[in-house]
Amino acid sequence: MKYMVADLMYKAEKVWFADGYVHFVLTDRKHVSFPVSLNEKLRNASDEQLSNVELICDGTGIHWPDLDEDLSILGIMEGRFGQQSSISDR
């Protein structure tokens, strides 16, 4: 699989959902988390769907099979959390 250099700057080694947040640990041991409310599909999902989460693409992406949703680690680090509705919905 081909990667852009920027994609390889951020790789996760663990991901999980807890208390309304997606958490992941980068290979340099930094812990990153964000509220599911920042993503429309995640915001409307059940805890069971959110807990079924996995790393993909050698740790450069996060995938929720039950929701057909993928986010890149790089995108999250840049503040992009996928589809959003308006700010007033948060």
MOPAC internal coordinates of N, CA, C and O (Angstrom, degrees):
PM7 1SCF
backbone

  N    0.0000 0     0.00 0     0.00 0    0    0    0
  C    1.4362 1     0.00 0     0.00 0    1    0    0
  C    1.5254 1   109.23 1     0.00 0    2    1    0
  O    1.2310 1   120.61 1   -40.43 1    3    2    1
  N    1.3038 1   116.44 1   139.57 1    3    2    1
  C    1.4617 1   121.47 1   179.62 1    5    3    2
  C    1.5225 1   109.87 1   -89.59 1    6    5    3
  O    1.2310 1   120.82 1   -39.34 1    7    6    5
  N    1.3155 1   116.03 1   140.66 1    7    6    5
  C    1.4538 1   122.48 1   177.14 1    9    7    6
  C    1.5145 1   109.03 1  -127.30 1   10    9    7
  O    1.2310 1   120.83 1   -28.55 1   11   10    9
  N    1.3147 1   116.03 1   151.45 1   11   10    9
  C    1.4560 1   120.14 1   169.07 1   13   11   10
  C    1.5234 1   106.34 1   -83.15 1   14   13   11
  O    1.2310 1   120.23 1   -27.34 1   15   14   13
  N    1.3065 1   117.17 1   152.66 1   15   14   13
  C    1.4588 1   121.06 1  -179.56 1   17   15   14
  C    1.5213 1   110.59 1   -55.85 1   18   17   15
  O    1.2310 1   119.71 1   138.82 1   19   18   17
  N    1.3185 1   118.15 1   -41.18 1   19   18   17
  C    1.4695 1   121.43 1  -179.33 1   21   19   18
  C    1.5282 1   111.49 1   -61.68 1   22   21   19
  O    1.2310 1   119.97 1   145.31 1   23   22   21
  N    1.3424 1   117.66 1   -34.69 1   23   22   21
  C    1.4615 1   120.56 1   178.54 1   25   23   22
  C    1.5188 1   111.51 1   -61.62 1   26   25   23
  O    1.2310 1   120.13 1   144.47 1   27   26   25
  N    1.2984 1   117.35 1   -35.53 1   27   26   25
  C    1.4579 1   121.33 1  -176.21 1   29   27   26
  C    1.5230 1   112.65 1   -79.99 1   30   29   27
  O    1.2310 1   120.14 1   169.91 1   31   30   29
  N    1.3212 1   117.34 1   -10.09 1   31   30   29
  C    1.4600 1   120.58 1   177.63 1   33   31   30
  C    1.5225 1   110.69 1   -66.71 1   34   33   31
  O    1.2310 1   120.16 1   148.06 1   35   34   33
  N    1.3121 1   117.31 1   -31.94 1   35   34   33
  C    1.4599 1   122.87 1  -177.19 1   37   35   34
  C    1.5177 1   109.63 1  -124.05 1   38   37   35
  O    1.2310 1   121.15 1   -67.02 1   39   38   37
  N    1.3241 1   115.40 1   112.98 1   39   38   37
  C    1.4571 1   120.87 1   176.33 1   41   39   38
  C    1.5195 1   107.73 1  -130.92 1   42   41   39
  O    1.2310 1   120.96 1   -42.47 1   43   42   41
  N    1.3102 1   115.76 1   137.53 1   43   42   41
  C    1.4602 1   120.74 1   179.29 1   45   43   42
  C    1.5195 1   109.95 1  -100.18 1   46   45   43
  O    1.2310 1   121.48 1   -27.40 1   47   46   45
  N    1.3250 1   114.78 1   152.60 1   47   46   45
  C    1.4573 1   119.04 1   176.14 1   49   47   46
  C    1.5299 1   112.20 1  -117.39 1   50   49   47
  O    1.2310 1   120.39 1   172.21 1   51   50   49
  N    1.3337 1   116.85 1    -7.79 1   51   50   49
  C    1.4590 1   121.04 1   179.35 1   53   51   50
  C    1.5170 1   108.52 1  -156.05 1   54   53   51
  O    1.2310 1   120.17 1   -37.28 1   55   54   53
  N    1.3427 1   117.28 1   142.72 1   55   54   53
  C    1.4647 1   122.19 1   177.28 1   57   55   54
  C    1.5221 1   108.56 1  -142.68 1   58   57   55
  O    1.2310 1   120.54 1   -35.16 1   59   58   57
  N    1.3367 1   116.57 1   144.84 1   59   58   57
  C    1.4582 1   121.29 1   176.53 1   61   59   58
  C    1.5314 1   109.38 1  -160.43 1   62   61   59
  O    1.2310 1   121.64 1   -15.98 1   63   62   61
  N    1.3374 1   114.46 1   164.02 1   63   62   61
  C    1.4648 1   122.55 1   176.47 1   65   63   62
  C    1.5229 1   108.51 1  -113.18 1   66   65   63
  O    1.2310 1   120.30 1   -43.79 1   67   66   65
  N    1.3349 1   117.03 1   136.21 1   67   66   65
  C    1.4627 1   121.65 1   175.44 1   69   67   66
  C    1.5255 1   109.85 1  -159.43 1   70   69   67
  O    1.2310 1   121.03 1   -44.32 1   71   70   69
  N    1.3183 1   115.64 1   135.68 1   71   70   69
  C    1.4691 1   122.46 1   171.73 1   73   71   70
  C    1.5292 1   114.27 1    52.14 1   74   73   71
  O    1.2310 1   120.58 1  -138.17 1   75   74   73
  N    1.3297 1   116.50 1    41.83 1   75   74   73
  C    1.4544 1   120.34 1   176.29 1   77   75   74
  C    1.5185 1   115.46 1    82.35 1   78   77   75
  O    1.2310 1   120.18 1  -173.62 1   79   78   77
  N    1.3244 1   117.26 1     6.38 1   79   78   77
  C    1.4650 1   122.18 1  -178.93 1   81   79   78
  C    1.5253 1   111.24 1  -126.32 1   82   81   79
  O    1.2310 1   120.94 1   -33.42 1   83   82   81
  N    1.3196 1   115.82 1   146.58 1   83   82   81
  C    1.4589 1   122.27 1   167.67 1   85   83   82
  C    1.5204 1   105.78 1   -94.56 1   86   85   83
  O    1.2310 1   120.99 1   -49.62 1   87   86   85
  N    1.3175 1   115.72 1   130.38 1   87   86   85
  C    1.4650 1   122.19 1  -179.26 1   89   87   86
  C    1.5187 1   108.79 1  -119.69 1   90   89   87
  O    1.2310 1   120.76 1   -35.78 1   91   90   89
  N    1.3176 1   116.15 1   144.22 1   91   90   89
  C    1.4585 1   119.15 1   170.07 1   93   91   90
  C    1.5183 1   109.63 1  -148.00 1   94   93   91
  O    1.2310 1   121.57 1   -23.25 1   95   94   93
  N    1.3211 1   114.60 1   156.75 1   95   94   93
  C    1.4579 1   121.91 1   178.98 1   97   95   94
  C    1.5202 1   107.15 1  -115.24 1   98   97   95
  O    1.2310 1   121.03 1   -54.85 1   99   98   97
  N    1.3223 1   115.63 1   125.15 1   99   98   97
  C    1.4570 1   121.14 1   178.08 1  101   99   98
  C    1.5302 1   110.10 1   -77.65 1  102  101   99
  O    1.2310 1   120.96 1   -16.61 1  103  102  101
  N    1.3003 1   115.77 1   163.39 1  103  102  101
  C    1.4652 1   119.98 1  -179.25 1  105  103  102
  C    1.5252 1   112.52 1   -63.97 1  106  105  103
  O    1.2310 1   119.90 1   160.77 1  107  106  105
  N    1.3392 1   117.80 1   -19.23 1  107  106  105
  C    1.4676 1   120.35 1   176.32 1  109  107  106
  C    1.5271 1   111.19 1   -91.53 1  110  109  107
  O    1.2310 1   120.51 1  -167.55 1  111  110  109
  N    1.3527 1   116.62 1    12.45 1  111  110  109
  C    1.4690 1   125.63 1   175.16 1  113  111  110
  C    1.5270 1   115.21 1    78.41 1  114  113  111
  O    1.2310 1   119.65 1  -173.55 1  115  114  113
  N    1.3321 1   118.27 1     6.45 1  115  114  113
  C    1.4623 1   120.29 1   174.88 1  117  115  114
  C    1.5275 1   108.66 1   -72.58 1  118  117  115
  O    1.2310 1   120.80 1   -41.21 1  119  118  117
  N    1.3255 1   116.07 1   138.79 1  119  118  117
  C    1.4613 1   122.38 1   177.28 1  121  119  118
  C    1.5250 1   107.81 1  -101.69 1  122  121  119
  O    1.2310 1   120.64 1   -54.22 1  123  122  121
  N    1.3237 1   116.39 1   125.78 1  123  122  121
  C    1.4571 1   122.74 1  -178.82 1  125  123  122
  C    1.5265 1   107.70 1  -122.47 1  126  125  123
  O    1.2310 1   120.48 1   -38.56 1  127  126  125
  N    1.3181 1   116.68 1   141.44 1  127  126  125
  C    1.4620 1   120.03 1   174.79 1  129  127  126
  C    1.5174 1   109.76 1  -145.58 1  130  129  127
  O    1.2310 1   121.31 1   -23.72 1  131  130  129
  N    1.3310 1   115.10 1   156.28 1  131  130  129
  C    1.4618 1   120.61 1   175.74 1  133  131  130
  C    1.5211 1   108.72 1  -148.97 1  134  133  131
  O    1.2310 1   120.09 1   -30.47 1  135  134  133
  N    1.3322 1   117.43 1   149.53 1  135  134  133
  C    1.4638 1   120.51 1   179.91 1  137  135  134
  C    1.5257 1   111.14 1   -73.48 1  138  137  135
  O    1.2310 1   120.88 1   -40.31 1  139  138  137
  N    1.3265 1   115.93 1   139.69 1  139  138  137
  C    1.4673 1   119.70 1   179.72 1  141  139  138
  C    1.5235 1   111.45 1   -63.29 1  142  141  139
  O    1.2310 1   119.82 1   161.25 1  143  142  141
  N    1.3063 1   117.94 1   -18.75 1  143  142  141
  C    1.4667 1   121.08 1  -179.96 1  145  143  142
  C    1.5254 1   112.77 1   -63.33 1  146  145  143
  O    1.2310 1   119.80 1   165.89 1  147  146  145
  N    1.3284 1   118.00 1   -14.11 1  147  146  145
  C    1.4624 1   121.14 1   179.41 1  149  147  146
  C    1.5277 1   113.23 1   -79.50 1  150  149  147
  O    1.2310 1   120.16 1   171.47 1  151  150  149
  N    1.3302 1   117.30 1    -8.53 1  151  150  149
  C    1.4581 1   121.56 1  -178.92 1  153  151  150
  C    1.5247 1   108.35 1  -127.19 1  154  153  151
  O    1.2310 1   120.31 1   -52.66 1  155  154  153
  N    1.3186 1   117.02 1   127.34 1  155  154  153
  C    1.4616 1   121.33 1  -174.53 1  157  155  154
  C    1.5301 1   113.26 1   -60.25 1  158  157  155
  O    1.2310 1   119.73 1   134.79 1  159  158  157
  N    1.3209 1   118.12 1   -45.21 1  159  158  157
  C    1.4630 1   120.12 1   179.89 1  161  159  158
  C    1.5279 1   111.31 1   -65.77 1  162  161  159
  O    1.2310 1   120.64 1   138.92 1  163  162  161
  N    1.3139 1   116.38 1   -41.08 1  163  162  161
  C    1.4635 1   119.91 1  -179.02 1  165  163  162
  C    1.5264 1   110.70 1   -70.12 1  166  165  163
  O    1.2310 1   120.22 1   141.18 1  167  166  165
  N    1.3072 1   117.19 1   -38.82 1  167  166  165
  C    1.4599 1   122.08 1  -178.67 1  169  167  166
  C    1.5240 1   111.57 1   -58.53 1  170  169  167
  O    1.2310 1   120.47 1   143.77 1  171  170  169
  N    1.3102 1   116.72 1   -36.23 1  171  170  169
  C    1.4615 1   121.77 1  -175.53 1  173  171  170
  C    1.5251 1   113.78 1   -94.45 1  174  173  171
  O    1.2310 1   119.89 1  -174.45 1  175  174  173
  N    1.3092 1   117.82 1     5.55 1  175  174  173
  C    1.4589 1   122.25 1  -176.19 1  177  175  174
  C    1.5295 1   111.73 1   -91.44 1  178  177  175
  O    1.2310 1   121.50 1   -21.21 1  179  178  177
  N    1.3304 1   114.74 1   158.79 1  179  178  177
  C    1.4602 1   120.27 1   176.08 1  181  179  178
  C    1.5311 1   109.68 1   -79.84 1  182  181  179
  O    1.2310 1   120.99 1   -18.08 1  183  182  181
  N    1.3229 1   115.72 1   161.92 1  183  182  181
  C    1.4630 1   120.01 1   176.63 1  185  183  182
  C    1.5288 1   111.16 1   -59.45 1  186  185  183
  O    1.2310 1   120.59 1   143.57 1  187  186  185
  N    1.3222 1   116.48 1   -36.43 1  187  186  185
  C    1.4725 1   120.76 1   178.78 1  189  187  186
  C    1.5342 1   110.60 1   -63.13 1  190  189  187
  O    1.2310 1   120.23 1   135.32 1  191  190  189
  N    1.3247 1   117.17 1   -44.68 1  191  190  189
  C    1.4664 1   120.94 1   178.45 1  193  191  190
  C    1.5258 1   110.64 1   -64.53 1  194  193  191
  O    1.2310 1   120.41 1   138.70 1  195  194  193
  N    1.3199 1   116.82 1   -41.30 1  195  194  193
  C    1.4620 1   120.96 1  -178.70 1  197  195  194
  C    1.5251 1   111.76 1   -68.26 1  198  197  195
  O    1.2310 1   120.46 1   148.12 1  199  198  197
  N    1.3222 1   116.72 1   -31.88 1  199  198  197
  C    1.4631 1   120.72 1  -179.63 1  201  199  198
  C    1.5244 1   112.46 1   -73.55 1  202  201  199
  O    1.2310 1   120.45 1   159.75 1  203  202  201
  N    1.3270 1   116.74 1   -20.25 1  203  202  201
  C    1.4578 1   120.54 1   176.96 1  205  203  202
  C    1.5321 1   107.80 1   -86.67 1  206  205  203
  O    1.2310 1   121.10 1  -100.77 1  207  206  205
  N    1.3182 1   115.50 1    79.23 1  207  206  205
  C    1.4667 1   122.79 1  -175.04 1  209  207  206
  C    1.5149 1   108.88 1  -129.31 1  210  209  207
  O    1.2310 1   121.03 1   -33.69 1  211  210  209
  N    1.3311 1   115.64 1   146.31 1  211  210  209
  C    1.4662 1   119.65 1  -178.15 1  213  211  210
  C    1.5222 1   110.66 1  -146.39 1  214  213  211
  O    1.2310 1   121.82 1   -22.59 1  215  214  213
  N    1.3224 1   114.13 1   157.41 1  215  214  213
  C    1.4623 1   120.10 1   173.50 1  217  215  214
  C    1.5122 1   108.95 1   -84.48 1  218  217  215
  O    1.2310 1   120.64 1   -37.00 1  219  218  217
  N    1.3154 1   116.39 1   143.00 1  219  218  217
  C    1.4652 1   122.28 1   177.47 1  221  219  218
  C    1.5284 1   109.11 1  -131.05 1  222  221  219
  O    1.2310 1   121.18 1   -10.25 1  223  222  221
  N    1.3141 1   115.34 1   169.75 1  223  222  221
  C    1.4683 1   122.65 1   174.04 1  225  223  222
  C    1.5316 1   111.60 1    53.45 1  226  225  223
  O    1.2310 1   121.46 1  -130.46 1  227  226  225
  N    1.3153 1   114.82 1    49.54 1  227  226  225
  C    1.4695 1   121.15 1   176.84 1  229  227  226
  C    1.5254 1   112.61 1    58.23 1  230  229  227
  O    1.2310 1   120.85 1  -144.11 1  231  230  229
  N    1.3440 1   115.98 1    35.89 1  231  230  229
  C    1.4549 1   120.35 1   176.22 1  233  231  230
  C    1.5157 1   115.62 1    86.75 1  234  233  231
  O    1.2310 1   119.96 1  -173.14 1  235  234  233
  N    1.3213 1   117.68 1     6.86 1  235  234  233
  C    1.4656 1   119.99 1   179.86 1  237  235  234
  C    1.5251 1   112.46 1   -95.95 1  238  237  235
  O    1.2310 1   120.20 1   178.66 1  239  238  237
  N    1.3259 1   117.21 1    -1.34 1  239  238  237
  C    1.4592 1   120.52 1   179.67 1  241  239  238
  C    1.5171 1   111.94 1  -145.06 1  242  241  239
  O    1.2310 1   121.26 1   -18.49 1  243  242  241
  N    1.3282 1   115.20 1   161.51 1  243  242  241
  C    1.4576 1   123.42 1   176.87 1  245  243  242
  C    1.5201 1   107.60 1  -121.55 1  246  245  243
  O    1.2310 1   120.75 1   -42.59 1  247  246  245
  N    1.3475 1   116.18 1   137.41 1  247  246  245
  C    1.4638 1   121.38 1  -175.59 1  249  247  246
  C    1.5268 1   110.27 1  -132.30 1  250  249  247
  O    1.2310 1   121.18 1   -44.94 1  251  250  249
  N    1.3418 1   115.35 1   135.06 1  251  250  249
  C    1.4591 1   122.88 1   172.82 1  253  251  250
  C    1.5196 1   107.00 1  -112.34 1  254  253  251
  O    1.2310 1   119.39 1   -80.58 1  255  254  253
  N    1.3369 1   118.76 1    99.42 1  255  254  253
  C    1.4693 1   121.24 1  -176.46 1  257  255  254
  C    1.5248 1   113.48 1   -59.10 1  258  257  255
  O    1.2310 1   120.03 1   141.32 1  259  258  257
  N    1.3233 1   117.56 1   -38.68 1  259  258  257
  C    1.4690 1   120.50 1  -178.05 1  261  259  258
  C    1.5239 1   112.69 1   -68.85 1  262  261  259
  O    1.2310 1   120.42 1   158.93 1  263  262  261
  N    1.3159 1   116.79 1   -21.07 1  263  262  261
  C    1.4657 1   121.43 1  -175.93 1  265  263  262
  C    1.5272 1   112.92 1  -109.64 1  266  265  263
  O    1.2310 1   120.23 1   173.50 1  267  266  265
  N    1.3297 1   117.16 1    -6.50 1  267  266  265
  C    1.4589 1   122.24 1  -175.08 1  269  267  266
  C    1.5288 1   110.06 1    52.24 1  270  269  267
  O    1.2310 1   120.93 1  -131.57 1  271  270  269
  N    1.3269 1   115.82 1    48.43 1  271  270  269
  C    1.4652 1   121.88 1  -178.56 1  273  271  270
  C    1.5236 1   109.36 1  -125.04 1  274  273  271
  O    1.2310 1   121.02 1   -44.58 1  275  274  273
  N    1.3152 1   115.66 1   135.42 1  275  274  273
  C    1.4583 1   122.83 1   177.92 1  277  275  274
  C    1.5214 1   108.94 1  -131.25 1  278  277  275
  O    1.2310 1   120.86 1   -41.84 1  279  278  277
  N    1.3212 1   115.96 1   138.16 1  279  278  277
  C    1.4593 1   121.88 1   173.36 1  281  279  278
  C    1.5121 1   108.44 1  -130.22 1  282  281  279
  O    1.2310 1   120.34 1   -36.64 1  283  282  281
  N    1.3180 1   116.96 1   143.36 1  283  282  281
  C    1.4603 1   119.84 1   176.66 1  285  283  282
  C    1.5212 1   109.17 1   -89.51 1  286  285  283
  O    1.2310 1   121.08 1   -34.58 1  287  286  285
  N    1.3116 1   115.54 1   145.42 1  287  286  285
  C    1.4650 1   120.54 1   176.41 1  289  287  286
  C    1.5271 1   109.20 1   -60.79 1  290  289  287
  O    1.2310 1   120.27 1   136.94 1  291  290  289
  N    1.3169 1   117.08 1   -43.06 1  291  290  289
  C    1.4662 1   120.68 1   178.34 1  293  291  290
  C    1.5289 1   110.83 1   -58.62 1  294  293  291
  O    1.2310 1   119.99 1   133.90 1  295  294  293
  N    1.3237 1   117.62 1   -46.10 1  295  294  293
  C    1.4548 1   121.32 1   179.46 1  297  295  294
  C    1.5187 1   112.08 1   -59.58 1  298  297  295
  O    1.2310 1   120.54 1   137.08 1  299  298  297
  N    1.3225 1   116.57 1   -42.92 1  299  298  297
  C    1.4667 1   120.36 1   178.05 1  301  299  298
  C    1.5188 1   109.88 1   -62.43 1  302  301  299
  O    1.2310 1   120.44 1   135.44 1  303  302  301
  N    1.3217 1   116.76 1   -44.56 1  303  302  301
  C    1.4648 1   120.11 1  -179.39 1  305  303  302
  C    1.5335 1   111.49 1   -63.89 1  306  305  303
  O    1.2310 1   120.68 1   153.44 1  307  306  305
  N    1.3390 1   116.30 1   -26.56 1  307  306  305
  C    1.4688 1   121.30 1   177.79 1  309  307  306
  C    1.5273 1   112.15 1   -89.00 1  310  309  307
  O    1.2310 1   120.14 1  -179.51 1  311  310  309
  N    1.3261 1   117.33 1     0.49 1  311  310  309
  C    1.4555 1   120.73 1   178.36 1  313  311  310
  C    1.5093 1   115.06 1    88.57 1  314  313  311
  O    1.2310 1   120.63 1  -163.39 1  315  314  313
  N    1.3377 1   116.41 1    16.61 1  315  314  313
  C    1.4683 1   120.61 1   177.79 1  317  315  314
  C    1.5251 1   107.61 1  -103.65 1  318  317  315
  O    1.2310 1   120.48 1   -58.37 1  319  318  317
  N    1.3379 1   116.69 1   121.63 1  319  318  317
  C    1.4538 1   121.72 1  -174.28 1  321  319  318
  C    1.5229 1   112.75 1  -119.18 1  322  321  319
  O    1.2310 1   120.04 1  -154.43 1  323  322  321
  N    1.3136 1   117.53 1    25.57 1  323  322  321
  C    1.4572 1   120.77 1   179.11 1  325  323  322
  C    1.5091 1   111.21 1    83.52 1  326  325  323
  O    1.2310 1   121.12 1    23.29 1  327  326  325
  N    1.3238 1   115.45 1  -156.71 1  327  326  325
  C    1.4626 1   121.29 1  -176.11 1  329  327  326
  C    1.5180 1   110.30 1   -64.25 1  330  329  327
  O    1.2310 1   121.60 1   -42.27 1  331  330  329
  N    1.3054 1   114.54 1   137.73 1  331  330  329
  C    1.4623 1   121.42 1   177.34 1  333  331  330
  C    1.5095 1   109.06 1  -132.97 1  334  333  331
  O    1.2310 1   121.37 1   -29.54 1  335  334  333
  N    1.3081 1   114.99 1   150.46 1  335  334  333
  C    1.4615 1   117.88 1   167.75 1  337  335  334
  C    1.5222 1   106.34 1   -97.22 1  338  337  335
  O    1.2310 1   120.34 1     8.95 1  339  338  337
  N    1.2869 1   116.95 1  -171.05 1  339  338  337
  C    1.4611 1   119.37 1  -173.37 1  341  339  338
  C    1.5224 1   111.97 1   -64.94 1  342  341  339
  O    1.2310 1   120.81 1   -23.09 1  343  342  341
  N    1.3123 1   116.06 1   156.91 1  343  342  341
  C    1.4648 1   123.20 1  -179.35 1  345  343  342
  C    1.5352 1   110.39 1   -55.92 1  346  345  343
  O    1.2310 1   120.39 1   144.69 1  347  346  345
  N    1.3214 1   116.85 1   -35.31 1  347  346  345
  C    1.4732 1   119.55 1  -176.58 1  349  347  346
  C    1.5168 1   112.62 1   -66.47 1  350  349  347
  O    1.2310 1   119.82 1   162.81 1  351  350  349
  N    1.3486 1   117.96 1   -17.19 1  351  350  349
  C    1.4621 1   121.34 1   179.24 1  353  351  350
  C    1.5178 1   113.02 1   -79.32 1  354  353  351
  O    1.2310 1   119.47 1   167.94 1  355  354  353
  N    1.3287 1   118.61 1   -12.06 1  355  354  353
  C    1.4637 1   121.19 1  -174.86 1  357  355  354
  C    1.4887 1   113.08 1   -78.27 1  358  357  355
  O    1.2310 1   120.10 1   180.00 1  359  358  357

